[in-house]
Amino acid sequence: MSPQSAKKKPASKTKRAAKKRRAAATPENNVKPKLYASLVVQLRSLLKGEHDLIANAANFSALLFNSLPNVNWAGFYFLQGDELVLGPFQGNPACVRLPMGKGVCGVAARQCETIIVPNVHEFPGHIACDVASNSEIVVPLFDGERLLGVLDLDSPTIGRFDDQDAEGLNELVTVFVAHEEGLGL
Ligand code: SME
C-alpha cells in the first residue's frame, strides 16, 4: 500500500462505510414506528366484526399494556358531563373521576391535545393513581370536533414517552374511534 492510499480511503470504501453507518442507525430509529405499525394491524384485527365499545376498549388497552415496554398502566377515561370517568384499562385500580382541566388527563382533554409528561412529579396538579408511575402520555379521543375522552398511559421510567409514541398512539386512537363511530361513544 502506498503512503498516499494509507492516508486517504478510496471513495467506494467511504461510501460503503457511510451506508453501513446508516444501516446501523436505521433499525434503532425504526423500532417504535415498526412496533406501532404492527399494533395498528393487530388492533384492526381485534376490532373486526365487533362493535361493543367496552369489549373493544378493553382489548385495545390489553394490547397496549402487553405490547409496549415499560408501561404500568394503559386505559381510557370517557367524558361524561364535565368529568372524565374511568373506562376499560390494564394496571392497578385507578381514580374513577377526573375533573376537566385537572391532572394530565384533564389538561389534555381541556386543551384538546396530546400531552407527554417526562416526569409526572414536575407536572403541576398531576393526579397520582399509581405510585409506580413516573412518566405519562395522554391522547385525547375525538369524533370530529367532539371530545369523547382520553387514552392514558403511565410508565415507571422517567422520559419513557416521545413524539414517536405520540404519533403511534394517535394513529391507533384514530383507527379505534373510526371503528366505534356512530355507536354512541
Ligand atoms: N395521572 C393521571 C390520572 C390517571 S392515572 O394516571 C391512571 C392524571 O394526572 O390525570
Backbone and ligand atoms as CSV (ligand in chain L), in Angstrom:
chain,resi,resn,atom,element,x,y,z
A,1,MET,N,N,0.847,-1.195,0.000
A,1,MET,CA,C,0.000,0.000,0.000
A,1,MET,C,C,0.886,1.250,0.000
A,2,SER,N,N,0.659,2.207,-0.910
A,2,SER,CA,C,1.465,3.411,-0.971
A,2,SER,C,C,1.115,4.306,0.217
A,3,PRO,N,N,2.032,5.185,0.615
A,3,PRO,CA,C,1.737,6.073,1.749
A,3,PRO,C,C,0.474,6.895,1.513
A,4,GLN,N,N,0.220,7.262,0.241
A,4,GLN,CA,C,-0.952,8.095,-0.038
A,4,GLN,C,C,-2.260,7.323,0.203
A,5,SER,N,N,-2.298,6.075,-0.312
A,5,SER,CA,C,-3.541,5.314,-0.159
A,5,SER,C,C,-3.795,4.951,1.306
A,6,ALA,N,N,-2.707,4.911,2.095
A,6,ALA,CA,C,-2.909,4.623,3.516
A,6,ALA,C,C,-3.610,5.784,4.209
A,7,LYS,N,N,-3.363,7.011,3.710
A,7,LYS,CA,C,-3.964,8.191,4.338
A,7,LYS,C,C,-5.420,8.370,3.914
A,8,LYS,N,N,-5.644,8.226,2.593
A,8,LYS,CA,C,-6.980,8.533,2.086
A,8,LYS,C,C,-7.670,7.270,1.586
A,9,LYS,N,N,-8.830,6.954,2.134
A,9,LYS,CA,C,-9.541,5.754,1.708
A,9,LYS,C,C,-10.194,6.014,0.357
A,10,PRO,N,N,-10.272,5.002,-0.525
A,10,PRO,CA,C,-10.956,5.190,-1.794
A,10,PRO,C,C,-12.426,5.559,-1.563
A,11,ALA,N,N,-12.969,6.351,-2.507
A,11,ALA,CA,C,-14.351,6.836,-2.357
A,11,ALA,C,C,-15.326,5.695,-2.127
A,12,SER,N,N,-15.114,4.551,-2.817
A,12,SER,CA,C,-16.060,3.449,-2.690
A,12,SER,C,C,-16.096,2.931,-1.248
A,13,LYS,N,N,-14.916,2.928,-0.600
A,13,LYS,CA,C,-14.852,2.442,0.789
A,13,LYS,C,C,-15.564,3.405,1.726
A,14,THR,N,N,-15.379,4.718,1.459
A,14,THR,CA,C,-16.023,5.733,2.303
A,14,THR,C,C,-17.540,5.599,2.173
A,15,LYS,N,N,-17.996,5.414,0.931
A,15,LYS,CA,C,-19.441,5.289,0.695
A,15,LYS,C,C,-19.989,4.058,1.414
A,16,ARG,N,N,-19.201,2.962,1.317
A,16,ARG,CA,C,-19.641,1.714,1.961
A,16,ARG,C,C,-19.745,1.910,3.477
A,17,ALA,N,N,-18.754,2.648,4.021
A,17,ALA,CA,C,-18.760,2.884,5.470
A,17,ALA,C,C,-19.985,3.714,5.867
A,18,ALA,N,N,-20.310,4.735,5.033
A,18,ALA,CA,C,-21.469,5.582,5.333
A,18,ALA,C,C,-22.755,4.769,5.261
A,19,LYS,N,N,-22.823,3.872,4.258
A,19,LYS,CA,C,-24.010,3.031,4.091
A,19,LYS,C,C,-24.181,2.133,5.320
A,20,LYS,N,N,-23.029,1.603,5.779
A,20,LYS,CA,C,-23.035,0.719,6.947
A,20,LYS,C,C,-23.538,1.472,8.185
A,21,ARG,N,N,-23.051,2.744,8.317
A,21,ARG,CA,C,-23.464,3.556,9.472
A,21,ARG,C,C,-24.964,3.827,9.421
A,22,ARG,N,N,-25.459,4.131,8.197
A,22,ARG,CA,C,-26.895,4.418,8.045
A,22,ARG,C,C,-27.712,3.182,8.402
A,23,ALA,N,N,-27.254,2.028,7.898
A,23,ALA,CA,C,-27.977,0.780,8.146
A,23,ALA,C,C,-28.003,0.475,9.639
A,24,ALA,N,N,-26.903,0.799,10.315
A,24,ALA,CA,C,-26.833,0.523,11.750
A,24,ALA,C,C,-27.762,1.460,12.520
A,25,ALA,N,N,-27.898,2.690,12.026
A,25,ALA,CA,C,-28.713,3.669,12.736
A,25,ALA,C,C,-30.205,3.420,12.507
A,26,THR,N,N,-30.571,2.953,11.325
A,26,THR,CA,C,-31.978,2.849,10.954
A,26,THR,C,C,-32.809,1.944,11.862
A,27,PRO,N,N,-32.380,0.721,12.158
A,27,PRO,CA,C,-33.244,-0.132,12.976
A,27,PRO,C,C,-33.590,0.502,14.318
A,28,GLU,N,N,-32.618,1.182,14.911
A,28,GLU,CA,C,-32.866,1.819,16.206
A,28,GLU,C,C,-33.957,2.880,16.107
A,29,ASN,N,N,-33.854,3.694,15.042
A,29,ASN,CA,C,-34.846,4.758,14.866
A,29,ASN,C,C,-36.207,4.208,14.497
A,30,ASN,N,N,-36.198,2.998,13.947
A,30,ASN,CA,C,-37.437,2.428,13.430
A,30,ASN,C,C,-38.158,1.537,14.410
A,31,VAL,N,N,-37.563,1.301,15.565
A,31,VAL,CA,C,-38.158,0.329,16.490
A,31,VAL,C,C,-39.588,0.720,16.845
A,32,LYS,N,N,-39.774,1.960,17.301
A,32,LYS,CA,C,-41.126,2.365,17.714
A,32,LYS,C,C,-42.100,2.441,16.538
A,33,PRO,N,N,-41.719,3.121,15.416
A,33,PRO,CA,C,-42.661,3.148,14.293
A,33,PRO,C,C,-43.067,1.745,13.832
A,34,LYS,N,N,-42.106,0.821,13.830
A,34,LYS,CA,C,-42.424,-0.556,13.404
A,34,LYS,C,C,-43.386,-1.217,14.392
A,35,LEU,N,N,-43.120,-1.010,15.677
A,35,LEU,CA,C,-43.990,-1.595,16.705
A,35,LEU,C,C,-45.408,-1.034,16.560
A,36,TYR,N,N,-45.526,0.284,16.397
A,36,TYR,CA,C,-46.860,0.880,16.286
A,36,TYR,C,C,-47.561,0.426,15.004
A,37,ALA,N,N,-46.781,0.278,13.918
A,37,ALA,CA,C,-47.394,-0.200,12.666
A,37,ALA,C,C,-47.971,-1.600,12.890
A,38,SER,N,N,-47.250,-2.427,13.633
A,38,SER,CA,C,-47.749,-3.781,13.904
A,38,SER,C,C,-48.961,-3.726,14.842
A,39,LEU,N,N,-48.970,-2.767,15.764
A,39,LEU,CA,C,-50.125,-2.644,16.670
A,39,LEU,C,C,-51.384,-2.190,15.909
A,40,VAL,N,N,-51.188,-1.359,14.881
A,40,VAL,CA,C,-52.339,-0.930,14.073
A,40,VAL,C,C,-52.977,-2.150,13.418
A,41,VAL,N,N,-52.136,-3.027,12.885
A,41,VAL,CA,C,-52.647,-4.248,12.231
A,41,VAL,C,C,-53.377,-5.120,13.259
A,42,GLN,N,N,-52.751,-5.269,14.448
A,42,GLN,CA,C,-53.363,-6.117,15.483
A,42,GLN,C,C,-54.666,-5.514,16.000
A,43,LEU,N,N,-54.685,-4.176,16.148
A,43,LEU,CA,C,-55.906,-3.533,16.645
A,43,LEU,C,C,-57.046,-3.722,15.640
A,44,ARG,N,N,-56.745,-3.498,14.352
A,44,ARG,CA,C,-57.781,-3.679,13.326
A,44,ARG,C,C,-58.355,-5.091,13.400
A,45,SER,N,N,-57.472,-6.058,13.612
A,45,SER,CA,C,-57.915,-7.441,13.644
A,45,SER,C,C,-58.762,-7.707,14.909
A,46,LEU,N,N,-58.376,-7.097,16.033
A,46,LEU,CA,C,-59.163,-7.275,17.264
A,46,LEU,C,C,-60.555,-6.647,17.135
A,47,LEU,N,N,-60.630,-5.516,16.405
A,47,LEU,CA,C,-61.894,-4.785,16.295
A,47,LEU,C,C,-62.839,-5.405,15.271
A,48,LYS,N,N,-62.255,-6.131,14.328
A,48,LYS,CA,C,-63.023,-6.624,13.173
A,48,LYS,C,C,-64.289,-7.376,13.600
A,49,GLY,N,N,-65.424,-6.887,13.117
A,49,GLY,CA,C,-66.693,-7.585,13.355
A,49,GLY,C,C,-67.270,-7.382,14.753
A,50,GLU,N,N,-66.586,-6.631,15.609
A,50,GLU,CA,C,-67.096,-6.433,16.971
A,50,GLU,C,C,-67.364,-4.952,17.209
A,51,HIS,N,N,-68.559,-4.631,17.677
A,51,HIS,CA,C,-68.893,-3.223,17.871
A,51,HIS,C,C,-69.290,-2.893,19.296
A,52,ASP,N,N,-68.946,-3.764,20.232
A,52,ASP,CA,C,-69.216,-3.422,21.628
A,52,ASP,C,C,-68.085,-2.526,22.134
A,53,LEU,N,N,-68.441,-1.314,22.554
A,53,LEU,CA,C,-67.434,-0.318,22.950
A,53,LEU,C,C,-66.573,-0.804,24.111
A,54,ILE,N,N,-67.203,-1.350,25.126
A,54,ILE,CA,C,-66.427,-1.763,26.318
A,54,ILE,C,C,-65.482,-2.908,25.962
A,55,ALA,N,N,-65.990,-3.867,25.212
A,55,ALA,CA,C,-65.137,-5.006,24.813
A,55,ALA,C,C,-63.955,-4.519,23.981
A,56,ASN,N,N,-64.224,-3.627,23.045
A,56,ASN,CA,C,-63.145,-3.153,22.163
A,56,ASN,C,C,-62.130,-2.290,22.911
A,57,ALA,N,N,-62.626,-1.427,23.796
A,57,ALA,CA,C,-61.703,-0.579,24.570
A,57,ALA,C,C,-60.869,-1.454,25.514
A,58,ALA,N,N,-61.487,-2.509,26.052
A,58,ALA,CA,C,-60.766,-3.424,26.953
A,58,ALA,C,C,-59.651,-4.143,26.185
A,59,ASN,N,N,-59.972,-4.653,25.016
A,59,ASN,CA,C,-58.943,-5.339,24.231
A,59,ASN,C,C,-57.849,-4.380,23.752
A,60,PHE,N,N,-58.241,-3.166,23.417
A,60,PHE,CA,C,-57.270,-2.153,22.978
A,60,PHE,C,C,-56.284,-1.869,24.120
A,61,SER,N,N,-56.798,-1.690,25.332
A,61,SER,CA,C,-55.899,-1.391,26.455
A,61,SER,C,C,-55.010,-2.591,26.771
A,62,ALA,N,N,-55.546,-3.802,26.636
A,62,ALA,CA,C,-54.737,-5.008,26.885
A,62,ALA,C,C,-53.633,-5.138,25.841
A,63,LEU,N,N,-53.972,-4.799,24.595
A,63,LEU,CA,C,-52.970,-4.855,23.516
A,63,LEU,C,C,-51.817,-3.898,23.827
A,64,LEU,N,N,-52.162,-2.679,24.230
A,64,LEU,CA,C,-51.113,-1.692,24.540
A,64,LEU,C,C,-50.289,-2.126,25.748
A,65,PHE,N,N,-50.968,-2.547,26.791
A,65,PHE,CA,C,-50.299,-2.888,28.048
A,65,PHE,C,C,-49.315,-4.052,27.856
A,66,ASN,N,N,-49.714,-4.992,27.021
A,66,ASN,CA,C,-48.870,-6.185,26.845
A,66,ASN,C,C,-47.846,-6.055,25.727
A,67,SER,N,N,-47.978,-5.019,24.888
A,67,SER,CA,C,-47.052,-4.893,23.753
A,67,SER,C,C,-46.012,-3.802,23.950
A,68,LEU,N,N,-46.367,-2.777,24.707
A,68,LEU,CA,C,-45.439,-1.655,24.874
A,68,LEU,C,C,-44.556,-1.891,26.097
A,69,PRO,N,N,-43.248,-1.779,25.935
A,69,PRO,CA,C,-42.371,-1.987,27.094
A,69,PRO,C,C,-42.461,-0.842,28.102
A,70,ASN,N,N,-42.181,-1.161,29.357
A,70,ASN,CA,C,-42.133,-0.158,30.442
A,70,ASN,C,C,-43.415,0.643,30.597
A,71,VAL,N,N,-44.541,-0.053,30.568
A,71,VAL,CA,C,-45.811,0.623,30.793
A,71,VAL,C,C,-46.502,-0.052,31.984
A,72,ASN,N,N,-46.909,0.721,32.992
A,72,ASN,CA,C,-47.550,0.116,34.160
A,72,ASN,C,C,-49.047,0.403,34.234
A,73,TRP,N,N,-49.541,1.229,33.301
A,73,TRP,CA,C,-50.988,1.492,33.254
A,73,TRP,C,C,-51.343,1.931,31.834
A,74,ALA,N,N,-52.418,1.382,31.302
A,74,ALA,CA,C,-52.879,1.799,29.968
A,74,ALA,C,C,-54.398,1.683,29.945
A,75,GLY,N,N,-55.062,2.782,29.644
A,75,GLY,CA,C,-56.515,2.689,29.612
A,75,GLY,C,C,-57.205,3.988,29.252
A,76,PHE,N,N,-58.529,3.944,29.412
A,76,PHE,CA,C,-59.377,5.034,28.934
A,76,PHE,C,C,-60.085,5.768,30.065
A,77,TYR,N,N,-60.302,7.045,29.830
A,77,TYR,CA,C,-61.284,7.823,30.577
A,77,TYR,C,C,-62.239,8.407,29.541
A,78,PHE,N,N,-63.546,8.226,29.761
A,78,PHE,CA,C,-64.530,8.767,28.823
A,78,PHE,C,C,-65.229,9.980,29.429
A,79,LEU,N,N,-65.514,10.943,28.552
A,79,LEU,CA,C,-66.123,12.202,29.008
A,79,LEU,C,C,-67.597,11.982,29.347
A,80,GLN,N,N,-67.953,12.378,30.579
A,80,GLN,CA,C,-69.372,12.356,30.997
A,80,GLN,C,C,-69.636,13.690,31.661
A,81,GLY,N,N,-70.420,14.528,31.013
A,81,GLY,CA,C,-70.632,15.889,31.526
A,81,GLY,C,C,-69.309,16.621,31.517
A,82,ASP,N,N,-68.905,17.142,32.686
A,82,ASP,CA,C,-67.610,17.831,32.714
A,82,ASP,C,C,-66.572,17.022,33.498
A,83,GLU,N,N,-66.760,15.708,33.501
A,83,GLU,CA,C,-65.799,14.826,34.180
A,83,GLU,C,C,-65.306,13.759,33.217
A,84,LEU,N,N,-64.099,13.260,33.509
A,84,LEU,CA,C,-63.595,12.090,32.792
A,84,LEU,C,C,-63.806,10.893,33.717
A,85,VAL,N,N,-64.498,9.890,33.205
A,85,VAL,CA,C,-64.832,8.731,34.038
A,85,VAL,C,C,-64.063,7.503,33.537
A,86,LEU,N,N,-63.511,6.771,34.490
A,86,LEU,CA,C,-62.666,5.615,34.187
A,86,LEU,C,C,-63.379,4.618,33.273
A,87,GLY,N,N,-62.659,4.192,32.244
A,87,GLY,CA,C,-63.164,3.167,31.327
A,87,GLY,C,C,-62.284,1.931,31.427
A,88,PRO,N,N,-62.349,1.046,30.427
A,88,PRO,CA,C,-61.515,-0.155,30.451
A,88,PRO,C,C,-60.025,0.188,30.511
A,89,PHE,N,N,-59.300,-0.594,31.294
A,89,PHE,CA,C,-57.863,-0.331,31.445
A,89,PHE,C,C,-57.146,-1.597,31.876
A,90,GLN,N,N,-55.816,-1.543,31.863
A,90,GLN,CA,C,-54.946,-2.581,32.410
A,90,GLN,C,C,-53.989,-1.897,33.370
A,91,GLY,N,N,-53.777,-2.505,34.513
A,91,GLY,CA,C,-52.883,-1.915,35.512
A,91,GLY,C,C,-53.573,-1.899,36.861
A,92,ASN,N,N,-52.995,-1.165,37.796
A,92,ASN,CA,C,-53.581,-1.087,39.135
A,92,ASN,C,C,-54.897,-0.320,39.111
A,93,PRO,N,N,-55.783,-0.598,40.084
A,93,PRO,CA,C,-57.015,0.191,40.195
A,93,PRO,C,C,-56.676,1.685,40.217
A,94,ALA,N,N,-57.549,2.483,39.583
A,94,ALA,CA,C,-57.209,3.907,39.388
A,94,ALA,C,C,-58.332,4.811,39.856
A,95,CYS,N,N,-58.030,6.115,39.928
A,95,CYS,CA,C,-59.033,7.126,40.275
A,95,CYS,C,C,-60.178,7.020,39.264
A,96,VAL,N,N,-61.418,7.098,39.763
A,96,VAL,CA,C,-62.564,6.873,38.877
A,96,VAL,C,C,-62.971,8.137,38.123
A,97,ARG,N,N,-63.004,9.275,38.840
A,97,ARG,CA,C,-63.465,10.520,38.196
A,97,ARG,C,C,-62.384,11.594,38.235
A,98,LEU,N,N,-62.088,12.149,37.057
A,98,LEU,CA,C,-61.080,13.210,36.956
A,98,LEU,C,C,-61.770,14.473,36.433
A,99,PRO,N,N,-61.605,15.600,37.130
A,99,PRO,CA,C,-62.241,16.825,36.633
A,99,PRO,C,C,-61.546,17.352,35.382
A,100,MET,N,N,-62.335,17.929,34.477
A,100,MET,CA,C,-61.754,18.572,33.289
A,100,MET,C,C,-60.795,19.662,33.732
A,101,GLY,N,N,-59.656,19.742,33.067
A,101,GLY,CA,C,-58.690,20.810,33.368
A,101,GLY,C,C,-57.755,20.482,34.518
A,102,LYS,N,N,-57.985,19.320,35.175
A,102,LYS,CA,C,-57.118,18.956,36.318
A,102,LYS,C,C,-56.329,17.680,35.988
A,103,GLY,N,N,-55.092,17.628,36.477
A,103,GLY,CA,C,-54.254,16.463,36.198
A,103,GLY,C,C,-53.855,16.424,34.737
A,104,VAL,N,N,-53.052,15.441,34.379
A,104,VAL,CA,C,-52.576,15.361,32.994
A,104,VAL,C,C,-53.755,15.067,32.056
A,105,CYS,N,N,-54.632,14.147,32.496
A,105,CYS,CA,C,-55.779,13.786,31.643
A,105,CYS,C,C,-56.709,14.979,31.438
A,106,GLY,N,N,-57.021,15.656,32.543
A,106,GLY,CA,C,-57.939,16.796,32.456
A,106,GLY,C,C,-57.384,17.930,31.615
A,107,VAL,N,N,-56.072,18.155,31.703
A,107,VAL,CA,C,-55.449,19.228,30.916
A,107,VAL,C,C,-55.425,18.838,29.430
A,108,ALA,N,N,-55.081,17.583,29.141
A,108,ALA,CA,C,-55.065,17.122,27.740
A,108,ALA,C,C,-56.469,17.231,27.142
A,109,ALA,N,N,-57.472,16.873,27.959
A,109,ALA,CA,C,-58.859,16.940,27.477
A,109,ALA,C,C,-59.280,18.395,27.258
A,110,ARG,N,N,-58.962,19.259,28.199
A,110,ARG,CA,C,-59.346,20.667,28.092
A,110,ARG,C,C,-58.634,21.337,26.901
A,111,GLN,N,N,-57.343,21.027,26.740
A,111,GLN,CA,C,-56.574,21.671,25.662
A,111,GLN,C,C,-56.735,20.954,24.325
A,112,CYS,N,N,-57.408,19.816,24.349
A,112,CYS,CA,C,-57.627,19.019,23.131
A,112,CYS,C,C,-56.317,18.709,22.430
A,113,GLU,N,N,-55.320,18.296,23.203
A,113,GLU,CA,C,-54.046,17.941,22.577
A,113,GLU,C,C,-53.339,16.846,23.365
A,114,THR,N,N,-52.484,16.119,22.646
A,114,THR,CA,C,-51.684,15.079,23.286
A,114,THR,C,C,-50.672,15.738,24.211
A,115,ILE,N,N,-50.559,15.188,25.423
A,115,ILE,CA,C,-49.566,15.718,26.360
A,115,ILE,C,C,-48.595,14.608,26.752
A,116,ILE,N,N,-47.308,14.912,26.610
A,116,ILE,CA,C,-46.256,13.997,27.053
A,116,ILE,C,C,-45.652,14.610,28.309
A,117,VAL,N,N,-45.629,13.829,29.397
A,117,VAL,CA,C,-45.042,14.325,30.645
A,117,VAL,C,C,-43.835,13.442,30.986
A,118,PRO,N,N,-42.627,13.976,30.793
A,118,PRO,CA,C,-41.435,13.158,31.062
A,118,PRO,C,C,-41.296,12.780,32.530
A,119,ASN,N,N,-41.728,13.701,33.437
A,119,ASN,CA,C,-41.635,13.433,34.871
A,119,ASN,C,C,-42.910,13.957,35.541
A,120,VAL,N,N,-43.779,13.021,35.921
A,120,VAL,CA,C,-45.085,13.438,36.450
A,120,VAL,C,C,-44.958,14.237,37.756
A,121,HIS,N,N,-43.849,14.032,38.466
A,121,HIS,CA,C,-43.679,14.733,39.741
A,121,HIS,C,C,-43.418,16.227,39.527
A,122,GLU,N,N,-43.137,16.585,38.274
A,122,GLU,CA,C,-42.912,18.002,37.966
A,122,GLU,C,C,-44.119,18.630,37.268
A,123,PHE,N,N,-45.188,17.852,37.115
A,123,PHE,CA,C,-46.371,18.378,36.429
A,123,PHE,C,C,-47.333,18.933,37.474
A,124,PRO,N,N,-47.602,20.243,37.447
A,124,PRO,CA,C,-48.470,20.830,38.473
A,124,PRO,C,C,-49.868,20.201,38.419
A,125,GLY,N,N,-50.316,19.688,39.565
A,125,GLY,CA,C,-51.669,19.131,39.642
A,125,GLY,C,C,-51.782,17.691,39.161
A,126,HIS,N,N,-50.638,17.056,38.905
A,126,HIS,CA,C,-50.677,15.649,38.488
A,126,HIS,C,C,-51.475,14.828,39.505
A,127,ILE,N,N,-52.344,13.959,39.004
A,127,ILE,CA,C,-53.153,13.125,39.905
A,127,ILE,C,C,-52.504,11.746,39.964
A,128,ALA,N,N,-51.978,11.405,41.132
A,128,ALA,CA,C,-51.231,10.149,41.269
A,128,ALA,C,C,-52.185,9.005,41.594
A,129,CYS,N,N,-52.317,8.067,40.654
A,129,CYS,CA,C,-53.173,6.899,40.899
A,129,CYS,C,C,-52.312,5.695,41.264
A,130,ASP,N,N,-51.111,5.655,40.735
A,130,ASP,CA,C,-50.210,4.519,40.976
A,130,ASP,C,C,-48.848,5.109,41.342
A,131,VAL,N,N,-48.361,4.785,42.533
A,131,VAL,CA,C,-47.084,5.373,42.981
A,131,VAL,C,C,-45.916,4.969,42.080
A,132,ALA,N,N,-46.098,3.909,41.306
A,132,ALA,CA,C,-45.018,3.444,40.420
A,132,ALA,C,C,-44.852,4.351,39.196
A,133,SER,N,N,-45.856,5.166,38.890
A,133,SER,CA,C,-45.815,5.978,37.660
A,133,SER,C,C,-44.853,7.150,37.785
A,134,ASN,N,N,-43.985,7.294,36.809
A,134,ASN,CA,C,-43.053,8.431,36.780
A,134,ASN,C,C,-43.171,9.281,35.523
A,135,SER,N,N,-43.703,8.687,34.451
A,135,SER,CA,C,-43.941,9.491,33.240
A,135,SER,C,C,-45.280,9.062,32.654
A,136,GLU,N,N,-45.784,9.904,31.758
A,136,GLU,CA,C,-47.164,9.684,31.297
A,136,GLU,C,C,-47.380,10.297,29.923
A,137,ILE,N,N,-48.292,9.696,29.163
A,137,ILE,CA,C,-48.740,10.325,27.916
A,137,ILE,C,C,-50.253,10.218,27.856
A,138,VAL,N,N,-50.901,11.295,27.461
A,138,VAL,CA,C,-52.358,11.303,27.357
A,138,VAL,C,C,-52.746,11.788,25.957
A,139,VAL,N,N,-53.584,10.979,25.302
A,139,VAL,CA,C,-54.022,11.277,23.931
A,139,VAL,C,C,-55.540,11.468,23.936
A,140,PRO,N,N,-56.019,12.640,23.553
A,140,PRO,CA,C,-57.473,12.839,23.510
A,140,PRO,C,C,-58.126,12.059,22.368
A,141,LEU,N,N,-59.371,11.652,22.580
A,141,LEU,CA,C,-60.142,10.934,21.553
A,141,LEU,C,C,-61.201,11.883,21.013
A,142,PHE,N,N,-61.274,12.003,19.708
A,142,PHE,CA,C,-62.252,12.893,19.092
A,142,PHE,C,C,-63.099,12.161,18.072
A,143,ASP,N,N,-64.374,12.554,18.036
A,143,ASP,CA,C,-65.216,12.170,16.917
A,143,ASP,C,C,-65.441,13.479,16.179
A,144,GLY,N,N,-64.678,13.720,15.129
A,144,GLY,CA,C,-64.691,15.048,14.500
A,144,GLY,C,C,-64.156,16.053,15.508
A,145,GLU,N,N,-65.019,17.000,15.892
A,145,GLU,CA,C,-64.587,18.026,16.854
A,145,GLU,C,C,-65.024,17.679,18.270
A,146,ARG,N,N,-65.845,16.638,18.385
A,146,ARG,CA,C,-66.398,16.289,19.707
A,146,ARG,C,C,-65.402,15.460,20.505
A,147,LEU,N,N,-65.099,15.940,21.717
A,147,LEU,CA,C,-64.192,15.212,22.605
A,147,LEU,C,C,-64.938,14.033,23.235
A,148,LEU,N,N,-64.365,12.841,23.098
A,148,LEU,CA,C,-65.012,11.642,23.647
A,148,LEU,C,C,-64.380,11.203,24.962
A,149,GLY,N,N,-63.104,11.507,25.119
A,149,GLY,CA,C,-62.378,11.066,26.312
A,149,GLY,C,C,-60.892,11.092,26.031
A,150,VAL,N,N,-60.149,10.309,26.819
A,150,VAL,CA,C,-58.692,10.262,26.611
A,150,VAL,C,C,-58.190,8.831,26.758
A,151,LEU,N,N,-57.070,8.586,26.094
A,151,LEU,CA,C,-56.297,7.360,26.314
A,151,LEU,C,C,-55.098,7.780,27.162
A,152,ASP,N,N,-54.851,7.046,28.243
A,152,ASP,CA,C,-53.796,7.423,29.197
A,152,ASP,C,C,-52.824,6.255,29.373
A,153,LEU,N,N,-51.539,6.544,29.277
A,153,LEU,CA,C,-50.507,5.522,29.536
A,153,LEU,C,C,-49.509,6.055,30.549
A,154,ASP,N,N,-49.162,5.208,31.512
A,154,ASP,CA,C,-48.171,5.571,32.531
A,154,ASP,C,C,-46.977,4.639,32.432
A,155,SER,N,N,-45.826,5.158,32.863
A,155,SER,CA,C,-44.618,4.327,32.885
A,155,SER,C,C,-43.828,4.589,34.159
A,156,PRO,N,N,-43.150,3.561,34.667
A,156,PRO,CA,C,-42.264,3.782,35.810
A,156,PRO,C,C,-40.959,4.459,35.399
A,157,THR,N,N,-40.707,4.546,34.091
A,157,THR,CA,C,-39.448,5.112,33.590
A,157,THR,C,C,-39.601,6.596,33.268
A,158,ILE,N,N,-38.740,7.409,33.829
A,158,ILE,CA,C,-38.740,8.852,33.512
A,158,ILE,C,C,-38.437,9.013,32.017
A,159,GLY,N,N,-39.195,9.880,31.352
A,159,GLY,CA,C,-38.930,10.169,29.937
A,159,GLY,C,C,-39.238,9.007,29.012
A,160,ARG,N,N,-40.156,8.124,29.413
A,160,ARG,CA,C,-40.461,6.929,28.608
A,160,ARG,C,C,-41.112,7.265,27.252
A,161,PHE,N,N,-41.928,8.339,27.204
A,161,PHE,CA,C,-42.724,8.611,26.001
A,161,PHE,C,C,-42.142,9.777,25.201
A,162,ASP,N,N,-42.189,9.630,23.869
A,162,ASP,CA,C,-41.667,10.694,22.996
A,162,ASP,C,C,-42.628,10.928,21.828
A,163,ASP,N,N,-42.170,11.724,20.867
A,163,ASP,CA,C,-43.035,12.074,19.730
A,163,ASP,C,C,-43.434,10.849,18.909
A,164,GLN,N,N,-42.560,9.840,18.867
A,164,GLN,CA,C,-42.913,8.630,18.111
A,164,GLN,C,C,-44.066,7.887,18.793
A,165,ASP,N,N,-44.070,7.902,20.138
A,165,ASP,CA,C,-45.201,7.297,20.857
A,165,ASP,C,C,-46.470,8.103,20.580
A,166,ALA,N,N,-46.338,9.430,20.623
A,166,ALA,CA,C,-47.497,10.293,20.395
A,166,ALA,C,C,-48.086,10.010,19.013
A,167,GLU,N,N,-47.213,9.907,18.023
A,167,GLU,CA,C,-47.676,9.661,16.655
A,167,GLU,C,C,-48.349,8.290,16.545
A,168,GLY,N,N,-47.689,7.278,17.099
A,168,GLY,CA,C,-48.220,5.909,17.021
A,168,GLY,C,C,-49.546,5.777,17.750
A,169,LEU,N,N,-49.626,6.365,18.952
A,169,LEU,CA,C,-50.859,6.241,19.736
A,169,LEU,C,C,-51.997,7.024,19.076
A,170,ASN,N,N,-51.661,8.180,18.495
A,170,ASN,CA,C,-52.701,8.943,17.791
A,170,ASN,C,C,-53.254,8.162,16.615
A,171,GLU,N,N,-52.395,7.436,15.928
A,171,GLU,CA,C,-52.872,6.632,14.795
A,171,GLU,C,C,-53.790,5.518,15.297
A,172,LEU,N,N,-53.382,4.863,16.382
A,172,LEU,CA,C,-54.196,3.781,16.940
A,172,LEU,C,C,-55.563,4.299,17.396
A,173,VAL,N,N,-55.549,5.452,18.053
A,173,VAL,CA,C,-56.788,6.042,18.552
A,173,VAL,C,C,-57.712,6.412,17.375
A,174,THR,N,N,-57.115,6.902,16.288
A,174,THR,CA,C,-57.912,7.249,15.110
A,174,THR,C,C,-58.590,6.004,14.541
A,175,VAL,N,N,-57.849,4.897,14.485
A,175,VAL,CA,C,-58.422,3.628,13.994
A,175,VAL,C,C,-59.581,3.207,14.916
A,176,PHE,N,N,-59.347,3.320,16.225
A,176,PHE,CA,C,-60.349,2.900,17.216
A,176,PHE,C,C,-61.620,3.740,17.089
A,177,VAL,N,N,-61.464,5.060,17.056
A,177,VAL,CA,C,-62.635,5.940,17.020
A,177,VAL,C,C,-63.400,5.763,15.703
A,178,ALA,N,N,-62.660,5.631,14.603
A,178,ALA,CA,C,-63.327,5.442,13.305
A,178,ALA,C,C,-64.186,4.179,13.349
A,179,HIS,N,N,-63.692,3.146,14.022
A,179,HIS,CA,C,-64.429,1.883,14.120
A,179,HIS,C,C,-65.669,2.027,14.978
A,180,GLU,N,N,-65.548,2.829,16.054
A,180,GLU,CA,C,-66.666,2.948,17.020
A,180,GLU,C,C,-67.660,4.025,16.618
A,181,GLU,N,N,-67.338,4.806,15.600
A,181,GLU,CA,C,-68.176,5.949,15.208
A,181,GLU,C,C,-69.636,5.544,15.041
A,182,GLY,N,N,-70.501,6.390,15.549
A,182,GLY,CA,C,-71.920,6.131,15.361
A,182,GLY,C,C,-72.470,5.123,16.339
A,183,LEU,N,N,-71.674,4.712,17.309
A,183,LEU,CA,C,-72.155,3.706,18.270
A,183,LEU,C,C,-72.448,4.329,19.630
A,184,GLY,N,N,-72.507,5.648,19.651
A,184,GLY,CA,C,-72.856,6.324,20.893
A,184,GLY,C,C,-71.681,6.550,21.818
A,185,LEU,N,N,-70.482,6.444,21.267
A,185,LEU,CA,C,-69.276,6.671,22.083
A,185,LEU,C,C,-69.250,8.108,22.581
L,1,SME,N1,N,-52.192,10.619,36.309
L,1,SME,C1,C,-53.451,10.949,35.704
L,1,SME,C2,C,-54.599,10.284,36.414
L,1,SME,C3,C,-54.951,8.944,35.839
L,1,SME,S1,S,-53.916,7.724,36.263
L,1,SME,O1,O,-52.557,8.019,35.829
L,1,SME,C4,C,-54.415,6.296,35.662
L,1,SME,C5,C,-53.629,12.451,35.687
L,1,SME,O2,O,-52.835,13.189,36.262
L,1,SME,O3,O,-54.599,12.901,35.077
